[in-house]
Amino acid sequence: MLLIIIIALVVALFVVKELRFRFISAPTLRFFRKVLPPLSDTERQAMEAGDIWWEAELFRGKPNWDLLHSYGKPALSVEEKSFIDNQVNTLLKMLDDYDIVNQRRDLPPEVWSYLKQEGFFALIIPKKFGGKAFSAYANSTIVSKIASRSLSTAVTVMVPNSLGPGELLTHYGTEAQKQRWLPALADGTEIPCFALTGPEAGSDAGAIPDVGVVCRGQFEGEEVLGLKLTWNKRYITLAPVATVLGLAFQMRDPEHLLGDKEHLGITCALIPTSHKGVNIGRRHDPLHMAFMNGTTHGEEVFIPLDWIIGGPEYAGKGWRMLVECLSAGRGISLPALATATGHLATKTTTAYSYIRKQFGLSIGQFEGVQEALARIISNTYQLEAARRLTTTGIDLKVKPSVVTAIAKYHMTELGRQVMNDAMDIQSGKGIQMGPKNYLAHGYMANPISITVEGANILTRSLMIFGQGATRCHPYVLAEMEAAQMQDEDEALIRFDDLLMGHLGYSARNAGSALLHGLSYSVFAAAPVSGDTRQYYKWMGRFSAALAFVTDIAMLVLGGDLKRREMLSARLGDVLSQLYLASATLKHFEDTGRQYDDLPIVKHALETRLQLAAKALDGAIRNFPNRPLAWMLRLVVFPLGNRFNGPSDDLSKQVASELQKPSPARERLTHLAPEFGKEDSSGIAEVEQAFRALYACRELFSRLREAQKAGKLAKSLSPEQLISAALEQKIISDEEAASLQEANRLRLAAINVDDFERL
């Protein structure tokens, strides 16, 4: 009877509106206001800028997989494909990265001319202004292909097509500004740079100390209303050669010449570098790469107000502009460089593992090498999948700020892991500098991608979960808005409605996570049958678990959660791994469920799920409220954490399958082309040796059998072995010639450059 009374009272508390308002909603609203995290203006603008996309489905506990597959698959237009097949491939044949980096410290004049002449700086500019208006996918593909040959050239191309004057003008410029600048930017007459970062403002771009003060001054013989600018910027790519400077600064109006506000906020202006007082300073040396990077500064430089991008009405709106444009660029440029690293590493390391021998065996047959090689292959598939899904979102005209932060952080980190594994396998071949070396410059430059467009540590610990938890949650942002309403009665009514929905949402996710944990996700949704079906189910389980743990963390920690960076970063990692796994599943579907890709897909997905489980486990293990931590573990891992990553057998299968020419290998390395016998690059050298040796594999097998039978000595060098086999007529003259040519190519590929004394 007592239990029935208690249940009735609880039901009454929730069903009777007056009781619910008094004892549940009103106290919760007061608590919510108390723990509500304070938002700075820049945080608020960042929160409001951009859109939510697929990440919101992953964050809410019940992903709609049909929605993921409805996005369509990225494809190049006829014009984009023609540009890649012709202009891009012509450019690749012009590039000698050793000469660019180690000799010239710049691109050759003919390369600069070709880039301008063929519109490489106009990829995102609208056609009516002379640009190409290419898709994000095409832009990414072009940058990736160039990066496979020369990172310095790729960075030179990507910067004008990312955050900078071209993009800002296209979205926000006045018609006069567009007519003045965009055609000249498109044909390379003007070279742009964008000055955002300074000594005191890096990842915290909202702390820009550079100032523009509204005043009257002289311009072209007339007194006009304008700005007196003082700035000091560094790390600015293309600054040493720029003819037009995009500048971000804090705008102030102490004399109230424009209105009542004194501090107008971050503003962006466009200034010719020839303008009096503009200083394009000394050049930086970013890890010895050859792309132009340097400083710019100015002291009380007067410019007219209409040089503000968008005109005077865009005064103070620069931060919103930057966040929206940066979110798109962040999802294209640096992920493209990372993906190029993967394609290049996979192409060359699978080949090198086959042709390089130790103890009489190809090194690719050693399990230690196979483990690292499988990671390279799996991570490259992951990089390509994430590149395609992220650019799909951008091409759908959404501005997915959380997705692009995930892409930037995790793809550059995957690129770093791929390069480290490739260097471990190729070893001395990778460290000896010279024209033959195709890894060293990428290895040296890798930290550049890690640090720019938001340092990776801060991107992971502050941006991904910080924005994702609030933007993607179906109730929290609306609850925050209700809590800030001035009318108490309206606030309570609105908050009560949201709270009831929130409680149901949280209970559903807790129940789903527990049920899936107990049932091996048998009851979770999956849109496909076959080998990948279970992965969708497991991801549904993690989605529900993430949603529930996030709700508990936000309830207990409130505004303190954003200062618990280790905890929030782990929760962000779960979201990120689910996004990357989603990209892998979609890529597998988009490419026709290729059976020979399946081992790679499984390796990638099992890695992602292992990392998601590890992040969730770490968040629970470090949750500050221990009784709640025990409850969370019971819900999320009722039978323990059984996600252990790829098996050794799967890793060996992945490594072995790609150490032979195959359609799967071609698909996974298409961004790192080689151009046959006329190609003298180190990439082509190792690829030609690989193909020649593989073609002769049966002949080499015949020689080994002859050695085992005692017909040929075991201690002979390859050259002696071929000659002896020919003498004994074990092989024909034609076969001997093929073996000798394959061995010649092998020696050329495994050898490294040497020089006179340096």
C-alpha positions in Angstrom: 0.0 0.0 0.0 2.8 2.4 0.9 4.5 1.7 -2.5 1.2 2.5 -4.3 0.9 5.8 -2.4 4.5 6.8 -3.3 4.0 5.9 -6.9 0.7 7.9 -7.0 2.5 10.9 -5.4 5.3 10.8 -8.0 2.8 10.5 -10.8 0.8 13.5 -9.4 4.0 15.6 -9.2 4.5 15.1 -12.9 0.9 15.1 -14.1 -0.7 17.9 -12.1 0.7 21.1 -13.7 0.5 23.2 -10.6 2.4 20.7 -8.5 5.0 20.1 -11.3 5.6 23.9 -11.7 6.0 24.4 -7.9 8.1 21.3 -6.9 9.9 20.3 -10.1 10.1 22.9 -12.9 10.6 26.1 -10.8 13.4 24.7 -8.6 15.0 23.2 -11.6 14.9 26.5 -13.4 16.5 28.2 -10.5 19.2 25.6 -10.4 19.7 25.8 -14.2 20.2 29.5 -13.9 22.7 29.0 -11.2 24.8 26.5 -13.1 24.3 28.1 -16.5 27.7 28.7 -18.0 28.5 32.3 -18.7 29.0 33.0 -22.4 31.3 35.8 -23.7 30.2 37.7 -26.8 32.7 35.8 -29.0 31.5 32.4 -27.5 27.9 33.4 -28.2 28.6 34.4 -31.7 30.6 31.2 -32.3 27.7 29.2 -30.9 25.1 30.9 -33.1 27.3 30.8 -36.3 27.2 27.9 -38.6 24.7 24.9 -38.7 24.3 21.5 -37.1 24.3 18.6 -39.5 24.9 14.8 -39.2 26.7 15.2 -35.9 23.4 16.2 -34.2 22.0 12.8 -35.2 24.9 11.1 -33.6 24.7 13.2 -30.5 21.0 12.6 -29.8 21.1 8.9 -29.2 19.1 7.5 -32.1 20.9 8.2 -35.4 18.7 8.2 -38.6 21.0 6.1 -40.8 18.7 6.6 -43.8 19.3 10.3 -43.5 23.1 9.7 -43.7 22.7 7.7 -46.9 20.4 10.3 -48.4 23.1 12.9 -48.5 24.3 11.6 -51.8 27.9 10.8 -52.8 30.4 13.5 -53.9 31.2 13.6 -57.6 33.3 15.8 -59.8 31.5 17.8 -62.6 32.8 17.5 -66.1 34.5 20.8 -65.8 36.2 19.9 -62.5 37.3 16.5 -63.8 38.8 18.1 -66.9 40.7 20.6 -64.8 42.2 17.8 -62.7 43.0 15.6 -65.6 44.7 18.5 -67.5 45.8 21.5 -65.5 46.4 19.7 -62.2 48.3 16.8 -63.8 50.3 19.2 -65.9 51.2 21.1 -62.7 52.2 17.9 -60.9 54.7 17.1 -63.6 56.2 20.6 -63.2 56.9 20.1 -59.5 60.3 19.2 -58.0 59.7 19.5 -54.3 63.4 19.0 -53.4 64.3 21.9 -55.6 61.4 24.0 -54.3 62.2 23.4 -50.6 66.0 22.8 -50.5 67.3 24.9 -53.3 65.0 27.8 -54.3 63.0 28.2 -51.0 60.2 29.3 -53.3 58.1 28.0 -56.2 59.8 28.4 -59.6 58.7 31.5 -61.6 57.1 29.2 -64.2 55.0 27.5 -61.5 53.8 30.8 -60.1 52.9 31.9 -63.7 51.1 28.6 -64.4 49.1 28.8 -61.1 47.9 32.4 -62.0 47.3 31.7 -65.6 45.3 28.5 -65.1 43.1 29.8 -62.3 44.4 27.8 -59.4 43.7 30.8 -57.1 40.1 31.1 -58.4 38.6 27.8 -57.3 36.0 29.3 -55.0 35.4 32.6 -56.8 32.0 32.9 -58.7 32.2 32.4 -62.4 30.7 35.9 -63.1 33.9 37.3 -61.6 36.2 35.1 -63.6 36.4 32.3 -61.1 35.7 28.6 -61.3 33.1 28.2 -58.6 34.3 24.6 -58.0 32.7 22.4 -55.3 34.3 21.8 -51.9 34.9 18.2 -53.0 36.8 19.4 -56.1 38.7 22.0 -54.1 39.7 19.3 -51.7 40.7 16.8 -54.4 42.8 19.4 -56.2 44.7 20.4 -53.0 45.2 16.7 -52.1 46.7 15.8 -55.4 49.1 18.8 -55.3 50.1 17.9 -51.8 51.0 14.4 -52.8 53.9 16.0 -54.8 54.6 19.3 -53.0 53.1 20.5 -49.7 54.6 24.0 -50.2 52.8 24.3 -53.6 49.5 22.9 -52.1 49.6 25.4 -49.2 50.2 28.2 -51.8 47.1 27.1 -53.7 44.9 26.3 -50.7 45.2 29.6 -48.9 43.5 31.9 -51.5 40.8 29.2 -51.7 40.2 29.0 -48.0 39.6 31.7 -45.3 40.7 35.0 -46.8 39.6 37.9 -49.0 38.2 35.8 -51.8 35.8 33.9 -49.6 34.9 36.9 -47.4 34.2 39.1 -50.4 32.1 36.4 -52.0 29.8 36.1 -49.0 29.8 39.6 -47.5 31.5 42.1 -49.9 29.6 45.0 -51.4 29.0 44.9 -55.1 31.7 47.5 -55.6 34.2 45.5 -53.6 33.4 42.4 -55.5 33.8 44.1 -58.9 37.1 45.7 -57.7 38.8 42.7 -56.2 37.3 39.4 -57.3 38.3 39.4 -61.0 41.9 40.5 -60.1 42.1 37.7 -57.4 40.7 35.2 -59.9 43.4 35.9 -62.6 46.2 36.2 -60.1 46.8 39.9 -60.7 46.2 40.3 -56.9 47.7 37.9 -54.4 45.8 37.8 -51.1 46.6 37.1 -47.5 44.5 37.3 -44.4 46.0 38.6 -41.2 44.2 37.1 -38.2 46.9 35.7 -35.8 49.2 37.9 -33.7 51.6 37.4 -30.9 48.8 37.8 -28.3 46.0 36.1 -30.2 46.3 32.7 -31.7 43.6 30.1 -31.0 41.9 32.7 -29.0 41.2 34.9 -32.0 38.6 36.8 -30.1 41.4 38.4 -28.0 42.7 40.3 -31.0 44.5 43.4 -29.6 44.9 45.1 -33.0 42.8 48.3 -33.1 41.0 50.4 -35.6 39.7 53.7 -34.3 37.0 55.6 -36.1 38.1 59.2 -37.0 38.3 61.6 -39.8 41.3 61.7 -42.1 42.6 62.5 -45.5 42.1 60.1 -48.4 42.8 61.0 -52.0 42.8 64.7 -51.2 39.5 64.7 -49.3 38.5 64.5 -45.7 36.5 61.3 -45.1 35.3 59.2 -42.2 37.6 56.3 -41.7 39.7 54.2 -39.4 43.2 54.7 -37.9 44.6 51.1 -37.8 47.4 49.8 -35.7 48.2 46.1 -36.0 51.0 43.5 -35.5 50.4 40.1 -37.1 52.5 37.0 -37.6 52.3 33.5 -39.2 50.5 35.0 -42.1 50.7 32.7 -45.2 51.4 34.5 -48.5 52.1 37.8 -46.6 55.6 38.2 -48.1 54.1 38.2 -51.7 50.6 39.5 -51.0 49.3 42.6 -52.9 46.1 42.8 -50.8 45.8 42.3 -47.1 42.7 41.1 -45.3 42.9 42.4 -41.7 40.9 41.5 -38.6 40.9 44.0 -35.8 38.9 45.4 -32.9 36.9 48.5 -34.0 36.3 51.4 -31.6 34.4 54.6 -31.9 35.5 56.7 -28.8 34.1 60.0 -30.3 30.8 58.2 -31.2 31.0 59.3 -34.9 29.0 56.3 -35.9 26.6 56.0 -33.0 26.3 55.3 -29.2 28.5 52.3 -29.0 32.2 52.8 -28.3 33.4 49.2 -28.7 32.0 47.9 -32.0 33.8 44.5 -32.0 35.9 42.5 -34.4 35.8 43.9 -37.9 37.5 42.8 -41.2 38.9 45.2 -43.8 40.7 44.8 -47.2 43.8 47.0 -47.7 46.2 47.1 -50.7 49.7 46.3 -49.4 50.9 49.3 -51.4 48.8 51.6 -49.2 50.9 54.1 -47.2 51.9 52.7 -43.8 51.3 49.0 -44.6 54.3 47.0 -43.8 54.8 43.5 -45.1 57.6 42.4 -42.9 60.2 39.7 -42.7 59.6 36.1 -43.8 59.1 33.2 -41.3 60.6 29.7 -41.9 57.8 27.2 -41.0 59.7 23.9 -40.5 61.8 24.8 -43.6 58.9 24.6 -46.0 59.0 26.9 -49.0 55.5 28.4 -49.0 55.5 32.1 -48.2 54.7 33.0 -44.6 55.6 36.1 -42.7 54.6 39.2 -40.7 52.7 42.4 -41.3 52.3 45.5 -39.2 51.2 49.0 -39.3 51.0 52.1 -37.0 48.0 54.4 -37.2 47.4 53.7 -40.9 44.3 55.6 -42.1 41.8 53.8 -44.4 38.3 54.9 -45.5 35.3 53.2 -43.9 34.2 51.6 -47.2 37.3 49.4 -47.1 35.5 47.4 -44.4 34.5 44.1 -46.0 30.8 44.5 -46.5 30.9 48.2 -46.0 30.3 50.3 -42.8 27.2 48.3 -41.9 29.4 45.2 -41.3 31.4 47.1 -38.6 31.7 44.8 -35.6 30.4 41.7 -37.5 33.8 40.3 -38.3 33.9 37.5 -35.8 30.6 36.0 -37.0 32.0 36.3 -40.6 35.2 34.6 -39.7 33.6 31.8 -37.7 31.2 31.0 -40.6 33.9 31.1 -43.3 36.5 29.4 -41.2 34.2 26.5 -40.5 34.0 25.7 -44.2 37.7 26.2 -44.9 38.7 24.1 -41.8 36.8 21.2 -43.4 38.6 21.4 -46.7 42.2 22.5 -46.7 43.9 20.9 -43.8 41.9 17.6 -44.1 43.0 17.6 -47.8 46.6 17.8 -46.8 46.2 14.9 -44.3 44.4 12.8 -46.8 47.2 13.3 -49.3 49.6 12.1 -46.7 47.6 8.9 -46.3 47.4 8.3 -50.1 51.1 8.9 -50.5 52.1 6.8 -47.5 49.9 3.9 -48.6 51.1 3.9 -52.2 54.8 4.1 -51.4 54.8 2.0 -48.2 52.9 -0.9 -49.6 55.3 -0.9 -52.5 58.4 -0.5 -50.4 57.3 -3.3 -48.0 57.1 -5.6 -51.0 60.4 -4.7 -52.6 62.6 -4.3 -49.5 64.0 -7.5 -48.2 65.6 -8.5 -44.9 66.7 -12.0 -44.0 65.6 -13.2 -47.4 62.0 -12.0 -47.0 60.1 -9.0 -48.1 59.7 -6.8 -44.9 56.0 -6.8 -45.5 55.9 -10.4 -44.4 57.0 -9.6 -40.9 54.1 -9.2 -38.5 55.5 -6.1 -36.8 55.6 -4.3 -40.2 52.2 -5.7 -41.1 50.7 -4.2 -37.9 51.9 -0.7 -38.8 51.1 -1.2 -42.5 47.5 -2.2 -41.6 47.2 1.0 -39.6 48.4 3.1 -42.5 45.9 1.5 -44.9 43.0 1.6 -42.5 43.7 5.2 -41.5 44.0 6.2 -45.1 40.6 4.7 -45.9 39.3 6.6 -42.9 40.8 9.9 -44.1 39.4 9.5 -47.6 35.9 8.6 -46.2 35.9 11.6 -43.8 37.1 13.9 -46.6 34.2 12.9 -48.8 31.6 13.1 -46.1 32.8 16.5 -44.8 32.9 18.1 -48.2 29.5 16.7 -48.9 28.1 18.7 -46.0 29.8 21.8 -47.2 28.5 21.3 -50.7 25.0 20.9 -49.3 25.5 24.6 -48.3 25.4 23.9 -44.6 28.1 25.4 -42.4 28.8 22.5 -40.1 31.1 24.1 -37.5 31.3 21.1 -35.2 31.9 18.6 -38.1 34.7 20.7 -39.6 36.3 21.0 -36.1 36.2 17.2 -35.9 37.6 16.9 -39.4 40.4 19.3 -38.7 41.5 17.8 -35.5 41.2 14.1 -36.1 42.2 14.1 -39.7 45.4 16.0 -39.1 46.2 13.7 -36.2 45.5 10.6 -38.4 47.8 12.1 -40.9 50.5 12.4 -38.3 50.0 8.8 -37.3 50.1 7.6 -40.9 53.3 9.5 -41.5 55.0 8.2 -38.3 54.1 4.6 -39.3 55.4 5.1 -42.9 58.7 6.5 -41.6 59.0 3.6 -39.2 58.6 1.1 -42.1 60.7 2.9 -44.7 63.3 3.8 -42.1 66.5 4.9 -43.7 64.7 5.5 -47.0 62.5 8.0 -45.2 65.2 10.0 -43.4 67.8 10.5 -46.1 67.0 13.8 -47.8 67.3 14.2 -51.5 65.3 14.1 -54.7 64.4 10.5 -54.1 62.8 11.2 -50.7 59.0 11.5 -50.9 58.2 11.3 -47.1 60.6 13.7 -45.4 59.0 17.0 -46.3 55.6 15.7 -45.3 57.0 14.4 -42.0 58.7 17.7 -41.3 55.6 19.8 -42.2 53.1 17.7 -40.3 53.0 19.8 -37.2 52.1 22.9 -39.3 48.6 21.4 -39.9 48.4 20.5 -36.3 48.8 24.1 -35.1 47.0 26.3 -37.6 43.3 27.1 -37.8 43.0 26.4 -34.1 45.7 24.5 -32.3 44.6 20.8 -32.1 44.7 20.6 -28.3 42.3 23.5 -28.0 40.2 22.3 -30.9 39.7 18.9 -29.1 39.2 20.2 -25.5 37.1 23.3 -26.2 35.5 23.4 -29.6 34.2 19.9 -30.5 32.3 19.1 -27.3 31.9 22.7 -26.2 29.9 23.6 -29.2 28.6 20.1 -30.0 27.0 19.6 -26.6 25.0 22.8 -26.8 24.3 23.1 -30.5 23.4 19.4 -31.1 21.4 18.8 -27.9 17.7 19.0 -28.7 16.9 20.8 -25.5 19.8 22.5 -23.8 20.1 25.6 -26.1 16.4 26.2 -25.9 16.5 25.8 -22.1 19.3 28.3 -21.9 17.2 30.8 -23.9 14.2 30.1 -21.7 16.3 30.7 -18.6 17.3 34.1 -19.9 13.7 35.3 -20.6 12.7 38.4 -18.6 9.1 37.4 -18.0 9.2 34.9 -15.1 5.8 33.3 -15.9 6.6 32.8 -19.6 10.0 31.5 -18.7 8.6 28.9 -16.4 5.9 27.8 -18.9 8.5 27.4 -21.6 11.1 25.8 -19.4 8.5 23.3 -18.0 7.7 22.1 -21.5 11.3 21.7 -22.4 12.2 20.0 -19.1 9.5 17.3 -19.5 10.8 16.6 -23.0 14.4 16.6 -21.7 13.6 14.1 -19.0 11.9 11.7 -21.4 14.8 12.1 -23.8 17.4 11.3 -21.1 15.4 8.3 -19.8 15.1 6.9 -23.4 18.8 7.2 -23.9 19.6 5.6 -20.6 17.3 2.7 -21.3 18.6 2.3 -24.9 22.2 2.3 -23.7 21.5 -0.3 -21.0 19.4 -2.5 -23.3 22.0 -2.4 -26.1 24.8 -3.1 -23.6 23.0 -6.2 -22.2 21.9 -7.5 -25.6 25.0 -7.0 -27.7 23.0 -4.3 -29.5 20.6 -6.9 -31.1 17.7 -4.5 -31.0 19.5 -1.5 -32.4 18.6 -0.1 -35.8 20.7 -0.8 -38.9 19.8 0.2 -42.5 21.7 -2.6 -44.3 22.3 -6.3 -44.1 25.6 -8.1 -44.5 29.0 -7.7 -42.9 28.6 -4.0 -41.8 25.2 -4.4 -40.2 26.5 -5.0 -36.7 28.7 -1.8 -36.8 25.6 0.4 -37.3 24.1 -1.3 -34.2 27.1 -0.8 -32.1 27.2 2.9 -33.1 23.6 3.3 -32.1 24.5 2.0 -28.7 27.4 4.4 -28.3 25.2 7.3 -29.5 22.7 6.6 -26.8 25.4 6.2 -24.2 27.0 9.5 -25.2 23.7 11.3 -25.0 23.0 10.0 -21.5 26.5 10.6 -20.1 26.5 14.1 -21.5 23.1 14.9 -19.8 24.5 13.7 -16.4 27.7 15.6 -16.9 25.9 18.8 -17.7 23.4 18.3 -14.8 26.2 17.7 -12.3 28.9 20.1 -13.5 26.9 22.8 -15.2 29.1 25.7 -16.3 32.1 24.0 -14.7 32.0 21.4 -17.5 33.7 23.7 -20.0 36.6 24.1 -17.5 36.9 20.3 -17.1 38.7 20.1 -20.4 39.9 16.5 -20.0 36.4 15.2 -19.3 34.8 17.3 -22.1 37.5 16.3 -24.6 36.8 12.6 -23.9 33.1 13.1 -24.5 34.0 15.0 -27.7 36.2 12.1 -28.7 33.2 9.8 -28.6 31.2 12.1 -30.9 34.3 12.4 -33.2 34.8 8.6 -33.5 31.1 8.1 -34.3 31.4 10.8 -37.0 34.5 9.1 -38.5 32.9 5.7 -38.4 29.8 7.1 -40.1 32.0 8.4 -42.8 33.6 5.0 -43.3 30.2 3.2 -43.5 28.9 5.8 -46.0 32.0 5.6 -48.1 31.7 1.8 -48.3 28.1 2.2 -49.5 28.9 5.1 -51.9 31.7 3.1 -53.6 29.4 0.1 -54.2 30.2 -2.1 -51.2 33.5 -3.3 -52.8 34.2 -6.7 -51.3 37.9 -6.3 -51.5 37.6 -3.2 -49.3 35.7 -5.0 -46.6 38.8 -6.0 -44.5 40.0 -2.4 -44.5 36.5 -1.2 -43.6 36.3 -3.6 -40.7 39.7 -2.6 -39.4 38.8 1.1 -39.6 35.5 0.6 -37.8 36.8 -1.6 -35.1 39.5 1.0 -34.4 36.9 3.7 -34.2 34.7 1.7 -31.8 37.7 0.8 -29.7 38.6 4.5 -29.3 35.0 5.5 -28.7 34.7 2.9 -25.9 38.1 4.0 -24.5 37.0 7.6 -24.4 33.7 6.8 -22.7 35.4 4.5 -20.2 37.9 7.3 -19.4 35.1 9.9 -18.9 33.3 7.6 -16.5 36.5 6.6 -14.7 37.3 10.3 -14.1 33.8 11.5 -13.4 34.0 13.6 -10.2 30.8 12.2 -8.5 31.7 8.6 -7.7 28.2 7.2 -7.0 27.0 8.7 -10.3 30.2 7.3 -12.0 29.2 3.8 -10.8 25.7 4.3 -12.1 27.0 5.4 -15.5 29.3 2.4 -15.7 26.4 0.1 -15.0 24.3 1.7 -17.8 27.1 2.1 -20.4 29.2 -1.0 -19.8 26.9 -3.5 -17.9 28.9 -6.4 -19.2 32.3 -4.6 -19.3 34.1 -3.0 -22.2 34.5 -5.6 -25.0 35.6 -3.3 -27.8 39.3 -4.4 -28.2 40.0 -3.2 -31.7 41.1 -5.1 -34.8 42.5 -8.7 -34.4 46.0 -9.6 -35.4 44.5 -11.8 -38.2 42.5 -8.9 -39.6 45.6 -6.7 -39.5 47.7 -9.3 -41.4 44.9 -9.7 -44.0 44.7 -5.9 -44.6 48.5 -5.6 -45.0 48.9 -8.6 -47.2 46.0 -7.7 -49.6 47.5 -4.3 -50.5 51.0 -5.5 -51.1 49.9 -6.4 -54.6 48.5 -4.3 -57.6 44.8 -4.4 -57.2 41.7 -2.2 -57.7 41.5 -1.8 -53.9 45.0 -0.3 -53.9 44.3 1.9 -56.8 41.1 3.3 -55.1 43.1 3.9 -51.9 46.0 5.8 -53.6 44.3 7.7 -56.4 45.3 11.1 -54.9 49.0 10.2 -55.3 49.4 9.7 -59.0 52.5 8.6 -60.9 52.9 9.1 -64.6 54.7 6.1 -65.9 58.2 5.9 -67.3 58.4 9.7 -68.0 57.9 10.3 -64.3 61.3 10.6 -62.5 59.9 11.2 -59.0 60.7 8.9 -56.1 57.1 7.9 -56.0 57.2 6.6 -59.6 60.6 4.9 -58.9 59.3 2.8 -56.0 56.0 2.1 -57.8 57.7 0.9 -61.0 60.0 -1.4 -59.0 56.9 -2.8 -57.1 55.0 -3.6 -60.3 58.0 -5.1 -62.0 58.9 -7.3 -59.1 55.3 -8.4 -58.6 55.1 -9.3 -62.3 58.1 -11.5 -61.9 56.9 -13.1 -58.6 56.5 -16.6 -60.2 60.0 -16.4 -61.7 61.5 -15.5 -58.3 59.5 -18.4 -56.8 61.0 -20.7 -59.4 64.5 -19.6 -58.4 63.7 -20.1 -54.7 62.5 -23.6 -55.4 65.7 -24.3 -57.3 67.7 -23.1 -54.4 65.7 -25.4 -52.0 66.4 -28.3 -54.4 70.1 -27.6 -54.4 70.2 -26.6 -58.0 71.3 -23.1 -57.2 73.5 -21.9 -54.3 71.7 -20.0 -51.5 74.4 -17.4 -50.9 74.3 -15.8 -54.4 73.4 -12.1 -54.9 70.3 -11.4 -57.0 72.5 -10.7 -60.0 74.5 -13.9 -59.6 71.4 -15.9 -58.9 69.8 -14.8 -62.2 73.0 -15.5 -64.2 73.3 -19.0 -62.6 69.6 -19.8 -63.3 70.1 -18.7 -66.9 73.2 -20.9 -67.3 71.3 -23.9 -66.0 68.4 -23.1 -68.3 66.0 -22.8 -65.3 64.9 -19.5 -66.9 64.9 -18.3 -70.5 66.8 -15.3 -71.9 63.6 -13.3 -71.9 62.8 -14.3 -68.4 66.3 -13.4 -67.3 65.9 -10.0 -68.9 62.7 -9.4 -67.0 64.3 -10.4 -63.7 67.4 -8.3 -64.3 65.2 -5.2 -65.1 63.1 -5.8 -62.0 66.2 -6.1 -59.9 67.6 -2.9 -61.4 64.4 -1.1 -60.6 64.5 -2.5 -57.0 68.0 -1.3 -56.4 67.2 2.1 -57.7 64.1 2.3 -55.5 65.7 1.2 -52.2 68.8 3.3 -52.7 68.9 6.9 -51.3 70.6 10.1 -52.4 74.2 10.9 -51.5 76.1 14.1 -51.9 79.5 15.7 -51.8 80.4 16.8 -48.3 77.7 19.2 -47.0 
